[in-house]
Amino acid sequence: MLYDLLYSLREAVGWLSWLNVLRYTSTRILLATFTALILSLVLYPWFIRTLQKIQLGQVVRDDGPQSHFSKRGTPTMGGSLILFTLIIPTLLWSDLSNRFVLLATAVTAGYGVIGFIDDALKVRRKSSAGMPGRIKFLAQVVIAAAAVGYLYLGSDMMPEAFRYRLALPLLNFYTYDLVLPAAVYIALATTVIVGASNAVNLTDGLDGLAIMPVVLAAGTFLVLTYAAGTLIGGFDIARYLNIPAIPNVGELAIYCGAMCGAGIGFLWYNTFPASVFMGDVGSLPLGAGLGYLAVASKNEFTLVIIGGIFVLEAVSVIVQVVSFKLTGKRIFKMAPIHHHFELKGWSEPKVVVRFWIISFMLALAGLATLKLR
């Protein structure tokens, strides 16, 4: 959009030749990040007032920690604006002929619709039960499978030479040949997107808890996607780092930058005590976006490291449910695990900040895999 317009002016108008700088992905990453951040900081005060005016308040579980009861009525569905401040800067500063970017925005928007319907039903019914679980899960699978199917089966976006090969952290991608059957790989990639979406959704239970790990993960994928699909002066970064070289996937770094900017802007108003909550309309598409980034850059297993907090939250729920059904006993005081620490006496800010620190360490570990192959 804006990128195409401004870049075309560099030759048409002589004194605008400096706009040639827009051809560099790194320039547009900075512009997308800054645009998303400014939009968030400027629009959220008005957005929060609007949510309060139409009485879109948070519904709190009756069986949750008692300290959360005071959060009833706090404006929710703040993730709607996160999507706006993520998608608009991405479209403004990306090359819109790049199908990786278009597919990322489509997945984000699709999961945003699911989350919006889920949140709207919760508010309307004044209950924590929104869209029926099976319908919600089926919709997630359909969108993820459609995106993965197009990426790996319906287009030439992924190099044929390693389309269904597994890229494993710490191993040189070009020295081994682990190839899965197409159907198995498609199922794995779909599971990554759906799983990441629900894992971020489970993490979104305390003020600011989910958004900072999302920002850190997006920042990490900014580096990974840029490295996988960018040539600098003819130098192939991916080949040098022994990671899959995927033409054009580097443009997704702009989407990552916009996610970082939108997330930080939201955190300004979501930090304890929160003025607005994300809701499923934010957590589901952000998680799906991270899952898509992993699939598109062939970092499905690296995502387990980078998004370790999300994995921990999801596993804690699974373990709790399985343990209770099999033995009648609970492993944790409450799941997801952030509630367990709350009930152990940790204050909400302490839980949140410590989880942020762990997320930062995991992001560094994810980046370290680039140098340990």
C-alpha positions as CSV (number, residue, x, y, z in Angstrom):
1,M,0.0,0.0,0.0
2,L,2.0,3.0,1.4
3,Y,5.2,1.2,0.6
4,D,4.2,0.7,-3.1
5,L,3.1,4.3,-3.4
6,L,6.1,5.9,-1.9
7,Y,8.6,3.6,-3.5
8,S,7.2,4.4,-6.9
9,L,7.7,8.1,-6.3
10,R,11.5,7.7,-5.9
11,E,12.0,8.0,-9.7
12,A,9.0,10.0,-10.6
13,V,10.0,12.9,-8.4
14,G,13.7,13.7,-8.4
15,W,14.1,15.1,-4.9
16,L,12.4,12.0,-3.5
17,S,15.2,9.7,-4.6
18,W,15.9,9.1,-0.9
19,L,12.8,6.9,-0.8
20,N,15.0,4.2,-2.3
21,V,15.7,3.3,1.3
22,L,12.3,1.7,1.4
23,R,13.6,-1.2,-0.7
24,Y,15.4,-2.5,2.4
25,T,13.3,-4.8,4.5
26,S,15.0,-3.5,7.7
27,T,13.7,0.0,7.0
28,R,10.2,-1.2,6.6
29,I,10.5,-3.4,9.8
30,L,11.3,-0.2,11.8
31,L,8.4,1.7,10.1
32,A,5.9,-1.0,10.7
33,T,6.9,-1.4,14.4
34,F,6.8,2.4,15.0
35,T,3.5,2.8,13.1
36,A,1.9,0.0,15.1
37,L,3.2,1.4,18.4
38,I,2.0,4.9,17.8
39,L,-1.5,3.7,16.6
40,S,-1.9,1.7,19.8
41,L,-0.8,4.5,22.1
42,V,-3.0,7.0,20.4
43,L,-6.2,4.9,19.8
44,Y,-6.4,2.9,23.1
45,P,-7.7,5.7,25.3
46,W,-10.6,6.3,23.0
47,F,-11.1,2.6,22.5
48,I,-11.2,1.9,26.2
49,R,-13.8,4.7,26.7
50,T,-15.9,3.2,24.0
51,L,-15.8,-0.2,25.5
52,Q,-16.8,1.3,28.9
53,K,-19.7,3.2,27.2
54,I,-21.2,0.1,25.6
55,Q,-20.5,-1.9,28.7
56,L,-18.3,-4.6,27.3
57,G,-17.0,-5.8,30.6
58,Q,-14.9,-8.9,31.5
59,V,-16.7,-12.0,32.8
60,V,-14.7,-13.7,35.6
61,R,-14.9,-17.4,36.4
62,D,-16.7,-18.1,39.7
63,D,-14.1,-20.9,40.4
64,G,-11.1,-18.7,39.8
65,P,-8.9,-17.0,42.4
66,Q,-10.9,-14.6,44.6
67,S,-8.4,-11.8,43.8
68,H,-9.8,-11.8,40.3
69,F,-13.4,-11.0,41.3
70,S,-12.5,-7.3,41.4
71,K,-11.7,-7.4,37.7
72,R,-15.3,-8.0,36.8
73,G,-16.5,-5.2,34.5
74,T,-13.0,-4.2,33.2
75,P,-13.3,-3.5,29.5
76,T,-12.5,-6.6,27.4
77,M,-12.1,-7.4,23.7
78,G,-9.1,-5.0,23.6
79,G,-7.5,-7.5,21.2
80,S,-9.8,-6.1,18.5
81,L,-7.5,-3.0,18.4
82,I,-4.4,-5.1,18.6
83,L,-5.5,-6.8,15.3
84,F,-6.1,-3.4,13.7
85,T,-2.7,-2.0,14.8
86,L,-1.1,-5.3,13.6
87,I,-2.7,-5.8,10.3
88,I,-2.8,-2.1,9.1
89,P,0.9,-1.4,9.5
90,T,1.7,-4.8,8.0
91,L,-0.3,-3.9,4.9
92,L,1.1,-0.4,4.8
93,W,4.7,-1.3,4.8
94,S,4.9,-4.8,3.2
95,D,5.2,-5.8,-0.4
96,L,1.6,-6.8,-1.0
97,S,2.6,-9.1,-3.8
98,N,4.3,-11.3,-1.2
99,R,2.0,-14.2,-0.5
100,F,3.7,-15.1,2.9
101,V,2.5,-11.7,4.2
102,L,-1.0,-12.0,2.8
103,L,-1.4,-15.5,4.2
104,A,-0.2,-14.2,7.6
105,T,-2.8,-11.5,7.7
106,A,-5.5,-13.9,6.5
107,V,-4.7,-16.4,9.3
108,T,-4.7,-13.5,11.9
109,A,-8.0,-12.1,10.7
110,G,-9.6,-15.5,10.5
111,Y,-8.7,-16.4,14.1
112,G,-9.7,-12.9,15.1
113,V,-13.2,-13.6,13.9
114,I,-13.4,-16.8,15.9
115,G,-12.2,-14.9,19.0
116,F,-14.6,-12.0,18.4
117,I,-17.6,-14.4,18.3
118,D,-16.4,-16.2,21.4
119,D,-16.0,-13.0,23.4
120,A,-19.2,-11.5,22.1
121,L,-21.2,-14.6,23.3
122,K,-19.5,-14.4,26.7
123,V,-20.4,-10.8,27.2
124,R,-24.0,-11.3,25.9
125,R,-24.6,-14.3,28.1
126,K,-22.6,-12.8,31.0
127,S,-20.9,-16.1,31.3
128,S,-17.3,-17.4,30.9
129,A,-18.7,-20.0,28.4
130,G,-18.6,-18.6,24.9
131,M,-18.6,-20.5,21.6
132,P,-19.1,-24.3,22.0
133,G,-15.7,-25.9,22.3
134,R,-16.1,-28.3,19.4
135,I,-17.2,-25.6,17.0
136,K,-14.5,-23.3,18.1
137,F,-11.8,-26.0,17.7
138,L,-13.2,-27.1,14.3
139,A,-13.1,-23.5,13.0
140,Q,-9.5,-23.2,14.2
141,V,-8.5,-26.4,12.4
142,V,-10.2,-25.4,9.2
143,I,-8.4,-22.1,8.9
144,A,-5.0,-23.5,9.9
145,A,-5.4,-26.5,7.5
146,A,-6.4,-24.2,4.7
147,A,-3.4,-21.9,5.3
148,V,-1.0,-24.8,5.6
149,G,-2.5,-26.6,2.6
150,Y,-2.0,-23.5,0.4
151,L,1.5,-22.9,1.7
152,Y,2.7,-26.5,1.1
153,L,0.4,-28.0,-1.5
154,G,-1.3,-25.2,-3.4
155,S,1.6,-22.9,-4.3
156,D,5.3,-22.8,-5.1
157,M,6.1,-20.7,-2.0
158,M,8.0,-23.4,-0.3
159,P,11.1,-24.8,-2.1
160,E,10.4,-28.3,-3.5
161,A,13.8,-29.6,-2.3
162,F,12.8,-29.5,1.3
163,R,9.1,-29.0,1.4
164,Y,8.3,-31.8,3.8
165,R,11.7,-32.0,5.6
166,L,11.9,-31.3,9.3
167,A,14.2,-28.5,10.5
168,L,15.4,-29.4,13.9
169,P,17.1,-26.9,16.3
170,L,20.8,-27.3,16.9
171,L,21.2,-29.5,13.7
172,N,22.6,-28.4,10.4
173,F,19.6,-28.5,8.0
174,Y,21.7,-29.4,5.0
175,T,23.5,-32.4,6.5
176,Y,20.5,-34.7,7.3
177,D,17.4,-35.7,5.4
178,L,14.3,-36.3,7.7
179,V,11.4,-36.2,5.3
180,L,7.8,-36.8,6.4
181,P,4.9,-38.0,4.3
182,A,3.0,-35.0,3.0
183,A,-0.2,-35.7,5.0
184,V,1.8,-36.2,8.2
185,Y,3.7,-32.9,7.7
186,I,0.5,-31.0,6.9
187,A,-1.1,-32.4,10.0
188,L,1.9,-31.4,12.1
189,A,2.0,-27.9,10.7
190,T,-1.8,-27.5,11.3
191,T,-1.3,-28.7,14.9
192,V,1.4,-26.1,15.5
193,I,-0.9,-23.2,14.5
194,V,-3.9,-24.5,16.4
195,G,-1.8,-25.5,19.4
196,A,0.0,-22.1,19.5
197,S,-3.3,-20.3,19.3
198,N,-4.8,-22.1,22.2
199,A,-1.6,-22.0,24.3
200,V,-1.5,-18.2,24.1
201,N,-5.2,-18.1,25.0
202,L,-4.6,-20.2,28.1
203,T,-1.7,-17.9,29.1
204,D,-3.9,-14.8,28.9
205,G,-5.1,-15.0,32.5
206,L,-3.2,-12.2,34.4
207,D,-2.6,-8.6,33.6
208,G,0.1,-8.4,31.0
209,L,1.1,-12.0,31.3
210,A,0.4,-13.1,27.7
211,I,1.3,-10.0,25.7
212,M,5.0,-9.7,26.7
213,P,5.9,-13.3,25.8
214,V,4.1,-12.7,22.5
215,V,6.2,-9.6,21.9
216,L,9.4,-11.5,22.8
217,A,8.4,-14.4,20.5
218,A,7.5,-12.1,17.7
219,G,10.9,-10.3,18.1
220,T,12.7,-13.6,17.9
221,F,10.8,-14.7,14.8
222,L,11.6,-11.3,13.3
223,V,15.2,-12.4,13.3
224,L,14.5,-15.9,12.2
225,T,12.3,-15.0,9.2
226,Y,14.7,-12.2,8.2
227,A,17.6,-14.6,8.3
228,A,15.7,-17.3,6.4
229,G,14.6,-15.2,3.5
230,T,16.9,-12.2,3.1
231,L,20.0,-11.7,0.9
232,I,22.3,-8.9,1.9
233,G,24.6,-7.8,-1.0
234,G,24.2,-11.3,-2.5
235,F,25.2,-12.9,0.8
236,D,22.8,-15.8,1.8
237,I,22.3,-15.5,5.5
238,A,20.3,-18.8,5.7
239,R,23.0,-20.9,4.0
240,Y,25.6,-19.4,6.3
241,L,23.5,-20.2,9.4
242,N,22.6,-23.7,8.1
243,I,18.9,-23.0,8.3
244,P,16.3,-23.5,5.5
245,A,16.7,-20.8,2.8
246,I,13.1,-19.8,1.9
247,P,12.8,-17.1,-0.8
248,N,10.6,-14.1,0.1
249,V,9.8,-15.3,3.6
250,G,12.0,-12.4,5.0
251,E,9.1,-10.1,4.3
252,L,7.3,-11.7,7.3
253,A,9.8,-9.8,9.5
254,I,7.6,-6.7,8.8
255,Y,4.6,-8.6,10.2
256,C,6.7,-9.5,13.2
257,G,7.7,-5.9,13.8
258,A,4.1,-4.8,13.6
259,M,3.2,-7.5,16.2
260,C,5.9,-6.2,18.5
261,G,4.7,-2.6,18.2
262,A,1.1,-3.5,18.6
263,G,1.8,-5.6,21.6
264,I,4.0,-3.0,23.4
265,G,1.3,-0.4,22.8
266,F,-1.4,-2.7,24.3
267,L,0.9,-3.5,27.3
268,W,0.9,0.2,28.2
269,Y,-2.8,-0.2,29.1
270,N,-2.8,-3.9,30.0
271,T,-0.1,-3.8,32.7
272,F,-1.2,-4.3,36.3
273,P,-3.8,-3.1,37.1
274,A,-5.2,-3.5,33.6
275,S,-7.4,-0.9,32.0
276,V,-8.4,-3.3,29.3
277,F,-8.2,-7.0,28.7
278,M,-7.2,-8.7,25.5
279,G,-9.9,-11.3,25.2
280,D,-10.0,-14.2,22.9
281,V,-10.2,-11.8,19.9
282,G,-6.6,-11.0,20.7
283,S,-5.0,-14.1,22.2
284,L,-6.3,-16.6,19.6
285,P,-5.0,-14.7,16.5
286,L,-1.8,-13.7,18.1
287,G,-1.1,-17.3,19.0
288,A,-2.1,-18.4,15.5
289,G,0.2,-15.8,14.0
290,L,3.2,-17.1,16.0
291,G,2.3,-20.6,14.9
292,Y,2.1,-19.5,11.3
293,L,5.5,-17.8,11.5
294,A,7.0,-21.1,12.8
295,V,5.4,-23.1,10.0
296,A,6.3,-20.6,7.2
297,S,9.9,-20.3,8.3
298,K,10.2,-24.1,9.2
299,N,10.8,-23.4,12.9
300,E,8.0,-25.6,14.2
301,F,10.2,-27.2,16.8
302,T,12.1,-24.0,17.6
303,L,8.7,-22.5,18.6
304,V,8.6,-25.0,21.5
305,I,11.7,-23.3,22.9
306,I,10.7,-19.7,22.1
307,G,7.2,-20.1,23.3
308,G,8.1,-22.3,26.2
309,I,5.9,-20.3,28.6
310,F,2.9,-21.0,26.4
311,V,3.8,-24.7,26.2
312,L,4.1,-24.8,30.0
313,E,0.7,-23.2,30.4
314,A,-0.9,-25.7,28.0
315,V,0.8,-28.7,29.4
316,S,-0.2,-27.7,33.0
317,V,-3.9,-27.8,31.9
318,I,-3.5,-31.2,30.1
319,V,-1.7,-32.7,33.1
320,Q,-4.3,-31.4,35.5
321,V,-7.2,-32.7,33.5
322,V,-5.6,-36.1,32.9
323,S,-4.5,-36.5,36.5
324,F,-8.0,-35.6,37.9
325,K,-9.8,-38.0,35.5
326,L,-7.4,-40.9,36.2
327,T,-6.8,-40.5,39.9
328,G,-9.3,-37.9,41.1
329,K,-6.3,-35.8,42.3
330,R,-5.0,-32.5,41.1
331,I,-1.3,-31.9,40.5
332,F,-1.6,-28.1,40.7
333,K,-3.7,-26.0,43.0
334,M,-5.3,-24.6,39.9
335,A,-4.6,-24.7,36.2
336,P,-3.3,-23.0,34.1
337,I,-0.1,-22.9,36.1
338,H,0.0,-19.1,36.7
339,H,-3.1,-19.6,39.0
340,H,-1.2,-22.3,40.9
341,F,1.5,-19.7,41.8
342,E,-1.2,-17.2,42.7
343,L,-2.8,-19.6,45.2
344,K,0.7,-20.3,46.6
345,G,0.8,-16.7,47.7
346,W,2.6,-15.0,44.9
347,S,1.2,-11.6,44.0
348,E,-0.1,-11.1,40.5
349,P,2.8,-8.8,39.4
350,K,5.4,-11.2,40.8
351,V,4.0,-14.1,38.7
352,V,3.8,-11.9,35.6
353,V,7.3,-10.4,35.8
354,R,8.9,-13.8,36.6
355,F,7.1,-15.4,33.6
356,W,8.4,-12.5,31.5
357,I,12.0,-13.1,32.6
358,I,11.6,-16.8,31.7
359,S,10.2,-15.8,28.3
360,F,13.2,-13.5,27.7
361,M,15.6,-16.3,28.5
362,L,13.7,-18.7,26.2
363,A,13.8,-16.1,23.4
364,L,17.6,-15.9,23.8
365,A,17.8,-19.7,23.7
366,G,15.7,-19.6,20.5
367,L,18.1,-17.2,18.9
368,A,21.1,-19.2,20.1
369,T,20.0,-22.1,18.0
370,L,21.1,-20.1,15.0
371,K,24.7,-20.3,16.1
372,L,24.7,-23.9,17.4
373,R,24.0,-25.8,14.2
